[in-house]
Amino acid sequence: MLISAAKLTQFAADVFTAVGASETNARLVAEHLVEANLKGHDSHGVGMIPTYVNNILNKLLTPSASARIVRDKGAVLVVDGQQGFGQVVGREATALGIERARQMGVACVGSRNNHHLGRIGAYGEQCAAAGMVSVHFVNVVGHNPAVSPWGGREPRMTTNPFCVVVPRPGTWPIVLDMATSAVALGKVRVAYNKGVDVPDGALVDHEGVPTNSPKVMFEKPLGSLGPFGQHKGYGLAVMCELLGGGLAGEWTAQPEHPRGHNIVNHMFMVIVDPEAFGGLSAFRYEVDEMVKYLYSTTPAKGFDKVRIPGEPEQETMAARRADGIEIDTSSWQSIAKAAARVGINADQL
């Protein structure tokens, strides 16, 4: 089915309000999820509503929590999200980092104990809106690992997002936002719900044999995701685990930590004020000219044009704002069931 962004946002906010979130927090989370759908990242969109509702009801997510500074060393901040909505406490931690970067030129922020942060690019875009460059390393814990290391069969990490954002005043920023697995686990969930295959090279079954079937992630015997780019993606995933989890969160995927049905993100952010380098106008000029140079490339066979990171999301967002957001039947049924758990009836749906 197709649903307009405005209606979907209001519906999601109503669900979160019904389960105990304030109207402000419910709206922030709803807007973040729907923006992920608008930008084509359905894995991080409203399909997460059932998980969030379940985790609130099971006291794994505290909808009223705020970010709290637990260590302040000037250009270094450690911020505890206290298992609040990641979209709320992650935004608060990022705002603290932006303000500190304005004062110091650079800020390193360890944002720990956040419930699912959602689309990491949103925090990079928050930095870019303030004129900042940012780099984000994130790990994912609280449940069993799902990604096998390069050359291995058993999972040892999860999708461990990595993000870099460069601002462009007057237009949308350049956004590299990606899972370090071949695809995000949420994208496998979407494929499973739709009953379609995933791309080549994304999954292996329980024997380590490549497969296109998303069932191996949800039906026993379980398989695992692989890293993108073979050893290169694996290496970057390890750095996300060690910096996001080990340094910022003091909680990696190694087995002595608890594993249940939660989604906990730790994020290590480096936020830089380009003006601190003294060549702000030169930096902006180089960014603009490099983008023009990339655009001047003759498209390869099968491509209509060359794009820069973040551009496909801008195109998808424009189309979905005009046409609506498509929610597959299985996902909608799960969302409706979660809404019913918190008292939203069929007529309201």
C-alpha positions in Angstrom: 0.0 0.0 0.0 1.0 3.6 -0.5 0.8 6.0 2.4 1.6 9.7 2.4 4.5 10.8 4.6 2.3 13.2 6.6 -0.2 10.4 7.5 2.5 7.9 8.2 4.3 10.3 10.5 1.2 11.1 12.5 0.3 7.4 12.8 3.8 6.5 14.0 3.7 9.4 16.5 0.3 8.2 17.8 1.6 4.7 18.4 4.6 6.0 20.4 2.4 8.3 22.4 0.1 5.5 23.2 2.9 3.4 24.5 4.1 6.1 26.9 6.3 8.6 24.9 5.8 12.3 25.3 4.3 14.0 22.2 7.7 15.7 21.5 9.7 12.5 21.7 7.0 10.5 19.7 7.1 13.1 17.0 10.9 13.2 16.8 11.1 9.4 16.5 8.2 9.3 13.9 9.8 11.9 11.7 13.2 10.2 11.8 11.6 6.8 10.8 9.5 8.3 8.0 12.5 10.2 6.7 14.4 6.9 6.4 11.5 5.6 4.4 11.4 8.7 2.2 15.1 8.4 1.5 14.7 4.7 0.5 16.1 3.2 3.7 13.0 1.2 4.5 15.1 -1.1 6.7 15.4 1.8 9.2 11.8 3.2 8.7 8.4 2.5 10.2 9.1 -1.2 9.9 10.9 -0.7 13.2 7.7 0.2 15.0 6.9 -3.3 16.2 10.4 -3.7 17.7 10.3 -0.4 19.4 6.8 -1.1 20.9 7.9 -4.5 22.1 11.1 -3.1 23.7 9.2 -0.4 25.5 6.7 -2.9 26.9 9.6 -5.2 28.0 11.4 -2.2 29.6 14.4 -2.4 27.2 13.7 1.1 25.9 12.9 4.0 28.1 10.9 6.5 26.1 11.3 9.4 28.5 15.2 9.1 28.8 17.5 12.0 27.9 21.2 12.1 27.1 23.4 12.7 30.1 27.1 13.9 30.0 29.1 11.5 32.1 32.6 12.7 31.2 33.7 16.1 30.0 37.3 16.7 29.0 36.9 19.8 26.8 37.1 18.5 23.3 36.1 15.0 24.5 32.6 14.2 25.7 31.1 10.9 26.9 27.3 11.0 26.8 25.0 8.2 28.1 21.7 7.8 26.3 20.3 5.8 29.2 18.5 3.4 26.8 16.3 6.2 25.5 15.0 6.5 22.0 18.1 6.6 19.9 16.5 9.2 17.7 16.1 11.5 20.7 19.3 10.9 22.7 21.5 10.5 19.6 20.2 13.9 18.5 20.9 15.4 21.9 24.5 14.0 22.0 25.1 15.3 18.5 23.9 18.8 19.5 26.3 18.7 22.4 29.2 17.8 20.1 28.3 20.5 17.6 28.4 23.2 20.3 31.7 21.9 21.7 33.2 21.8 18.1 32.2 25.5 17.7 34.1 26.3 20.9 37.1 24.0 20.3 37.3 23.5 16.6 36.8 19.8 17.0 34.9 17.5 19.3 35.1 13.7 19.9 31.9 12.4 21.3 31.3 8.9 22.7 27.5 8.4 22.7 26.8 5.2 24.6 23.8 3.1 25.7 21.4 4.4 23.0 18.4 2.3 21.9 18.5 1.8 18.1 19.8 5.1 16.6 18.1 4.5 13.3 19.6 6.0 10.2 23.0 7.3 11.2 23.1 9.7 8.3 20.6 11.8 10.2 23.2 12.7 12.8 25.7 13.6 10.1 23.1 15.8 8.4 22.5 17.4 11.7 26.2 18.3 11.9 26.2 19.5 8.2 23.3 21.8 8.9 25.5 23.5 11.5 28.3 23.7 9.0 30.3 20.8 10.5 32.1 17.9 8.9 31.5 14.6 10.9 32.6 11.0 11.0 30.6 8.3 12.8 31.6 4.8 13.9 28.7 2.7 15.3 28.4 -0.8 16.7 25.3 -2.8 17.4 24.9 -5.0 20.5 22.2 -6.3 22.8 21.4 -9.3 20.7 23.1 -12.2 18.9 25.7 -11.2 16.2 24.6 -11.6 12.6 27.6 -10.8 10.5 30.5 -13.3 10.0 34.1 -12.0 9.7 35.8 -12.3 6.3 37.0 -15.9 5.9 34.7 -17.1 8.7 31.4 -19.0 8.9 30.0 -18.1 12.3 28.7 -14.5 13.0 30.8 -12.4 15.3 29.5 -8.8 14.8 26.4 -7.0 13.5 25.9 -4.5 10.7 28.1 -1.8 12.3 27.3 1.4 10.4 29.9 3.9 9.2 29.0 7.5 8.1 30.9 10.6 6.9 29.1 13.8 6.0 30.5 17.0 4.3 28.4 20.1 4.3 27.6 22.2 1.2 26.1 25.5 2.1 22.9 26.3 0.2 22.2 22.7 -0.8 22.1 19.1 0.6 25.3 17.7 2.0 27.5 14.9 0.7 26.5 11.8 2.8 28.2 8.5 2.9 26.1 6.3 5.2 26.4 2.6 5.0 26.3 -0.7 6.9 29.7 -2.5 6.9 27.8 -5.7 6.1 27.0 -6.4 2.5 23.5 -5.2 3.2 21.8 -3.9 6.3 20.0 -6.6 8.3 16.8 -4.5 8.1 17.0 -4.8 4.3 17.1 -8.5 4.6 14.0 -8.3 6.8 12.2 -6.2 4.2 13.1 -8.8 1.5 11.9 -11.6 3.8 8.6 -9.9 4.4 8.2 -9.3 0.6 9.2 -12.8 -0.2 12.0 -11.7 -2.6 15.7 -12.6 -2.8 18.6 -10.5 -1.7 21.5 -9.6 -4.0 24.4 -11.9 -4.6 27.2 -11.9 -2.1 25.1 -10.7 0.9 24.3 -14.0 2.8 25.7 -17.4 3.5 23.8 -20.3 4.9 24.7 -22.3 8.1 27.4 -24.2 6.1 28.9 -21.0 4.8 27.5 -21.5 1.3 26.4 -18.3 -0.5 22.7 -17.9 -0.8 20.2 -15.3 -2.0 17.4 -16.5 0.4 16.6 -14.1 3.3 15.1 -17.0 5.1 18.6 -18.0 6.5 18.5 -15.0 8.8 15.0 -15.7 10.3 14.5 -19.5 10.0 16.7 -22.2 11.5 19.3 -23.4 10.7 20.5 -19.8 10.7 23.1 -18.4 8.4 24.8 -15.0 8.5 25.5 -11.8 6.6 28.9 -11.2 5.2 30.9 -8.0 5.1 30.8 -5.7 2.1 33.9 -5.6 -0.1 35.4 -8.8 1.4 38.4 -8.0 3.7 38.0 -4.2 3.3 34.4 -4.1 4.6 35.4 -6.5 7.3 38.3 -4.3 8.4 36.0 -1.2 8.6 33.4 -3.2 10.6 36.1 -4.2 13.1 37.1 -0.5 13.5 33.4 0.4 14.1 33.3 -2.3 16.8 36.4 -1.2 18.5 35.8 2.6 18.3 32.0 2.7 18.6 31.7 -0.3 21.0 35.1 -0.5 22.7 36.0 3.1 23.1 32.7 5.0 23.3 30.5 2.3 24.7 32.8 -0.1 26.6 30.5 -2.8 25.2 31.5 -4.8 22.2 30.0 -8.0 20.7 32.4 -10.2 22.5 30.5 -12.9 24.4 30.8 -11.9 28.0 28.3 -9.1 27.5 24.5 -9.7 27.6 22.6 -10.8 24.6 18.9 -10.8 24.4 16.4 -9.2 22.1 17.5 -5.6 22.5 19.1 -3.2 20.0 21.8 -1.1 21.6 24.0 1.3 19.6 27.2 3.0 20.7 28.6 5.8 18.5 32.0 7.4 18.3 31.7 10.8 16.6 34.3 13.2 15.4 32.8 16.6 14.6 35.0 19.2 13.0 34.4 22.9 12.3 36.0 23.5 8.9 36.5 27.2 9.9 39.1 26.1 12.5 41.4 25.2 9.6 41.4 28.8 8.5 40.6 28.1 4.9 36.8 27.8 5.0 36.2 29.5 1.6 39.0 27.4 0.0 37.5 24.2 1.4 34.0 25.1 0.1 35.4 25.9 -3.3 37.3 22.6 -3.5 34.2 20.7 -2.5 32.1 22.4 -5.2 34.7 22.1 -7.9 35.3 18.4 -7.1 31.6 17.7 -7.3 31.5 19.4 -10.7 34.4 17.4 -11.8 32.8 14.1 -10.8 29.6 15.1 -12.5 31.5 15.7 -15.7 32.3 12.0 -16.1 30.8 10.3 -19.1 28.3 7.7 -17.7 29.2 4.1 -18.1 27.0 1.7 -19.9 23.8 1.1 -17.9 24.0 4.4 -16.0 22.1 7.5 -16.8 24.6 9.8 -14.9 27.2 10.0 -12.2 25.9 10.7 -8.7 27.6 11.7 -5.5 27.0 10.1 -2.1 23.6 11.1 -0.8 22.1 11.9 -4.1 20.1 8.7 -4.6 18.4 9.4 -1.3 17.5 12.9 -2.5 15.9 11.5 -5.6 14.0 8.8 -3.8 12.8 11.3 -1.3 11.4 13.6 -4.0 9.6 10.7 -5.6 8.1 9.4 -2.4 7.0 12.8 -1.2 5.0 13.0 -4.4 3.8 9.5 -4.7 3.6 8.2 -1.2 5.6 5.5 0.7 5.0 1.9 -0.1 4.6 -0.5 2.8 4.5 -4.2 2.0 1.6 -6.2 3.3 3.6 -8.3 5.7 5.3 -5.3 7.3 2.0 -3.4 7.6 0.4 -6.4 9.3 3.3 -6.4 11.9 2.9 -2.6 12.4 -0.9 -2.9 12.8 -0.4 -5.7 15.3 2.0 -3.6 17.3 -0.5 -0.7 17.2 -3.2 -2.9 18.5 -1.1 -3.9 21.5 -1.1 -0.3 22.6 -4.8 0.4 22.1 -5.0 1.7 18.5 -8.0 0.0 17.0 -8.8 -1.1 13.5 -11.0 2.0 12.7 -8.1 4.3 13.6 -5.8 2.2 11.3 
